[in-house]
Amino acid sequence: MLTLPLIAHQHLEDVMAWRNGLPVSVRRFLSDVSQVAGSLLPGRHALNLCGDHYRFTVALAACIVTGRVSLLPSTYTPEMVRQMQRIAPDVFCIVDQDTEAVDLPSCRYPDGTPAPAANAVIPNISCEQVIAQVFTSGSTGLPEPHIKRWGSLVRNVQAEAERLGVSRDHAIVGTVPAQHMYGLESTVLMPLESGAALHAGRPFYPADICAELEALPRPRVLVTTPYHLRALLVEQTALPEVDLLLSATAPLSQALAVEAETRFSAPLVEIYGCTETGQLASRRTAASEAWQTFSNIRLRCEGEAVWAEGGHIEIPTPLSDVIELVDADPAHFLLHGRNADLVNIAGKRASIGYLNYQLNAIPGVRDGVFLLPPHESDDPTGGVRRLTALVVAPELTSAALKQALRERIDPVFLPRPLLFVDALPRNAAGKLPDHATRALLATLMSRSANGTPA
């Protein structure tokens, strides 16, 4: 049976985390894992709701060493929790703070600090062990599970660390929740499997992000999203030096990448991946539009479909994005948006992802998103479907923004209406839940219909 260690650090006194400004050793981590493992409820499936990244990691490891599976849905709404219960009737949740009630059996992260074990041993985990289930929206609207095995996840994040040059000397701060796939891979598993040190906090506000970074030794890495990155650049005049910036979850404009590299005095790398395959590729956005796959990952075309295979990908998997191979090279490609986002207006096609990219690349736009009409069928009167856009751009007029868009996109895709808002309802991972965005749009349209300023 092929196995891989739970943690790649070589010595029990190595620093594997920073918490409240203090280093946490591997020895302490293993003691905490043992304590939490002994407090878990009998069920085989767990929802890990710990907000502290270190405690999340300890609880995740406790589930791994006891053979449990962590469920990682996209949200934790009451309906999603009910869906998890249908999928795994024995599911329970692990919490580390008082939170809104989740209608599941719960166990609290133990208070107190166990005595460090003198003879602690880093356990080896079977590569075939299923340690997590992540979820996409199935064709029926119900969450569709995808299993993640230990060996595949470890190979994935080791390839990420190799590409990024992350090693045992690095400290990693994340603004994304550990429960999100990007957060799990880059702020939890990559530190564990590269020998680096993870950061226990998840700072959200720009001043807090800067303070947490400055408290860590260098070299240090900031794992973030375009949303958090843009807020940092707008709100903070002085930024701490970092050694690497990592971004994912939404398209990042080249202009924003260049500004971030200049202000932080560090390279910025974007990560590309999906729930089904995990992370696949990266690019230094300020220098190139093309993506390069991780070691041993290959892309191949079959008709209009593009498949990913090799490396950590256990079976060839079709991708849901519009991808163009560069010079037929299976390792280099351009990304043009998601197949599901393609819109056809007056015989012309574009993707919502492409349009969002162009919108957010306009100087003065702090955030923005294009939306399809509420009903996907064409207007029965024969009218042309029109897109809507919600934009955060307090320094721009509507006329100036529309003119900037005309220089970037075909006029048939210009939004009608174009609505200015104070903020978009992004979640903790920097993504825009469709239901929240639609609710905001409905409120704005209702106010407009009643003559109330939006």
N, C-alpha and C positions, 0 to 999 in steps of 0.2 A: 504493500500500500504506500503510494507516494504521499509524503507529508511536507508541509512548510511550517516554519515557526510562527507563533502568534505575533511576534514582534522581532524586528531585525536587529535591534540593539545588541551589542556584543557582551556588555558587562552589566551586572546588576546595579552598579552605581552610576551608569550613564543617565543623563537627563533626557527623559522622554516627553516631558510636558512642563509648561510654566503655568502656575495658578496663583492668583493674588500676589504676583510679583516674586514668587518663590519657585525654585526648581523642584520638580517631582522626579524621583529616581525610578528606574525600572523595578527595583525591589519593592518600593512603596506601591507602585502600580499593581504588581502581582498580588500583593497583600490585599489591596482594595478589591481586585477581581475576585479573589477567594471569598472575601466577606460578602460581596454582593451575590455571588453564585449561591451561597448558602441561604440567602434570604428570598430567592425567587419563588414565585408560586408554581404549582405543579404543571400548568399548561405548557405545551411545546412551542407556542407562538406568542411573541411579545411585541407590543407597541412601545418603543423606547421614546418617552416624551421628555427626557432630561434636557433642560435648556443649556446647562453648563457643558461645554464640549468635552472636558475631561471626564465628567461623570457619565456623559453619553458613551464615551469610549470604554470606560470601565464596565458599564452595563452591557454594551455590545459584546465585549470580550467575555463577560460572565455567561452570556447566552451562548457564545461560541463554544466555550469549554464544557458547557453542560449539554450540548447538542440541541439547543433551541434555535428557532428561526425568527429573525427580526422582520416584521412587516413594515414596509416603508411606503405608505400611500402618499399621494400628492398633497392631500389636505387631511385635516382631522376634524371635519365637520361631523355633527351627529349622524348624518346619513352615511358618510364614509365609514364611520366607526361601525354602524350597523352592517354595512357591506363586508367589512373585515370579519365581523362575527359570523356572517354567513359562510365566508370562505374558510375560516378557522374557528369553529365553535369554542375551542379551548383558549382563545386569545386572552391575555391579560396585559395591563400596561404598567410601565415603570416610570415613576415621577420623582423629581428632586426638589419640587417646590409646590406651594399651594397654587392651584390652577383651576380653571373652569372644570366643572365635573365632567368626567368622561364615563359614560355608562358601561363600565367594564370593571371586573375585579382588578384591584390595583395593589402594587407594593411600592413602598416609599424607599428611596435610596437611603441606606442606613446612616444614621448620625454617628459621630465619633470616628476616630481613626484607629484602625487595628495596628497592633504591634507588627513591625516588619518581620517577615519570616527569615530566619537565619539561613535556611537551606532552600530558598525559593528556586524554582526551575522554570525556565521558559517552555511552555508546552508546545508540542507539535500538533498540527491540525491536518486531518486528511484533506487532500486536494479535492476530493469528491464531495465533501460535506457541504450541504446547502446551508448557508448562513443567513440568507436574506431573500425576501420576495419584494420586488418593486413592481409598480403598477402603471399601466397605460390605460387610456379609455378604449374599451372594446367597441365593436361595431354596434352593440346593443346599448351602449351608454354605461354598462357596468364595468367596474375595474377589472382589467385583464392582468393576471399575475405573470411575472417573469422571474424564474429562479436564478439566484446568483450563488455560484459555488466558490469555495475558498480559493482553490488554485487559480481559477480564472480571474477573480478580483485581485489577487496578489500580483499576478503577471501584468494585469492592466496598470495598476498604480506604480509598479516598478518600471514599466515602460514610460509612464508619465514622468517619474523622477529622473530617469535617464535622459529624456528629452530636455527637461528643464534644468538639469545639473544640480538637483536638490540632493543633499547628502546629510550626514550626521551632524554637521555643523550648523544647519539652518534651523531657525525658529519660524513657525508658520501661524499667521493670524488670519482668521476667516470672518467675513461679514455675512456669510450664508449659513443657514441652519445645518447641523450635521445630519438631520433626517432627509434632506434633499440629496439626490444622487451625486450632484456636483460637490456638495459639502462633504458627503460621506467619503467620496474618493479622494478629494484634494486636501481636506482639513483633518481627516481622521486616518484613513487607510494609508495615504501616501507618507505621512510622518511615521506611522508604525512600521512600514515596510521599507523605509529608506534610512532609518536611524535618526531622522530629524526629530525636533521637539514640537508638539502641537501646543496651541494656546487655548486655555480653558474658556476664555470669554468669547462672546460674539458681539463685539461693539457694533452699534447701528449708526449713531450720530457722528458726523465728521470729526468733531472735537474729541469724542471718545476713541474713535479709530486711531487718530494721531497719538493720543496719550498712550494707548495700549502698544502701539508700535515703538514709541520712544522708550518704553520701559523694558524692551527686549534687547538682548545682545544681537549684534550682527554676526553673520549675514541673516537677514530676515526677509520673509516673503509675505505679501498681502494677497490673499485669495478673495476676490470680490466680483462685482457685477458692473455692467455699464451704468446702471442706476446709481449705485453707491459711489462709483468713481466720479461720475459727473457732479454729484453733490459735494464731494470732497474738493474738486477743483473750483467750484463756484464759491463755496462758503469758507474755505481756509486759505488765508494769504500765505502762510508758511507751512510747508509740508515736511515731515521727517524723511530722511533718506532711507530708502529700502534697497534691496538688492535684486528683487524680482517682483513684478506685478503679474497676477494671473486673473483672467476674466473669462466668464462664460454666462450662459442662460439667455442672452439676447445679442443681436448684432451690435458690433462696436464700430463706429466710424473711424476712418483713418485719421481724421483731424483730431478727434478726441484721444486716440492712441498716441499721436505725436505730442500733444499737450501734456498728457500724463507722463510720458517718458521724460520730457523736459523738466517738469515740475518735481517729479520724484527722483530724478537722476538714476533711472533704472530702466531696463528693458521691460516691455509689456508683451505678454504672450497670451493669445486666445486659445481656448480649448474647444474642440468640436467633438460631439458625441451624441448618443441617444440612449434612452432607457434600455432598449433591447440589447445593445452591444456594449454599453459603457463608452468610455472615452476612446476616440479613434485617431485624432490628428490635432495638430497645432499650427499656428502661424504667428510670426511677429508682425502684427497688423500695421505698424508704422512703416514697415519696409516692404510688405508684399501683400497682395490680395489672395495669393495662392496658399492652399493648405498642404501640409506634408503629413502623411500618415505615420503613426508610431512604427517602431521596428517590427518587421514581419507582417504588418497589416497590408492587405492588398484590396483594391477595388476593381471590380470587373463589370462590364456593361452587358446586359441581355435585353436587347430591344431598347425601350425607354427606361428600364429599371437598372439601378446600380446596386450591386451586392458587395458586402464587406466580408472578408474572410481572413483567416490566418491569425497568428499571435494568440491573444487571450480569447478570441471569439471561438466558441466551441463548435458551432455549426454555421455555415454561410447564411448571412442574414440580409434581406433586402432593406434598403434605406428609404425613408419617407421623404427625402429631400431631392430637390432638383440639382444634380451634380454634373459638372462638366470636367472630364479628365483633361489635364494639360498635356498636349502632344501625345495623347494615348498612354501616358505614364500612369501605371496603377498606384503610384505613391503620391502624386501631386494632382490637385483638383481645385476647381472654383465652386463656390456654393452660391446658388441662386434662389434659395428659399425652399419652403416645404411644398410638396405636391398638393397637400390639402389646402394650401393657402393661395393656389393659383386662381386668378380671377380673369374673366373674359368680358371685356366691355367694348362694344362696337367692333368686334372681331379682333381686338388686340388683347394680348395676354401679358400679365405681370404677376408677381407673387407679392403677397402682403409683406413678407419678410424684406423683399427688395425695396418696397415703398417705404417701410418703416426705417430702413437703413438710410435712404436718401433724406427723409424728413429729419431724422436725428443728426444728420451730418450738417445741417444748416446752422451757421453761427447764430447764437441767440436762442436756439431751441434747447431747453433743458430736458424735456421728455416729450414723447409723442407717439401716437399709435393710429394706424388706419384700421377701420372697421368695415366689414361687409354690411350690406343692407340687412335689416332684420329678417327678411324673407329672401331666400336664395333664388326663387323664380323671378323671371323678368316681369316688369310691370305689365299687367294684362291689357293695358291700353296701348301698348307698343312703345312706351317710353324706355329710355336707356337707364339701366341700373347705375346708381351713383354711390361712390364710397363716402364714408364719413371719416373725419379725423378729429381726435382730441389732442390738444397741444398745450404744453406748459412752456410759454415763451413771453414772460412779462415785459420784455423790452422791445418786442416786435409788434407791428400793426398787422392786421389781417391782410392788407394790400401788399405789404413788404414780404410777408411769408408766402403768399400766393405767387408773387413774382419769383421768389427764390425757388419755389417748387417747379414753376414752369421751365426753369433752366435745367432741372434735373430729371423730370419725368414727363411722359407723354401727356398732353392736355386732357385726354379722356379719363385719366386717373386722378385728376385734381379733385380734392374732396369737396362735396357739396352736401351738407354744410361743413365748414371748418370751425370748430368750437374751441375756444380758449378756456382752460381750467386752471385752478390753483395747483392741483396735484393729481396724479393718476393713482388708482387703488392697487398699487403693487404689494405683493406679499413679501414675506421675510427673505425669500430667495431672489427678489427683484423681478419676479414674473407677474404678468397681469392675468389673474383669473377671469375667464370669459364672463362668468355670471356677474362679477363685480363691475366689470367694464360696461356690460350691457345695462346694468342697473343705473350707473352714473349717466350713461347716454339717455336712458329713458327719463330720468329726472330733468336733465338739461332740455330735452325736447318738450317735456310737459311745461316747464317754465316758459319756454319760447312760445308755445301755443297759447299760454295764458297772458302773454305780454309782460312776463317777469324777466328782467335781465338774467342771462345765464351766468 
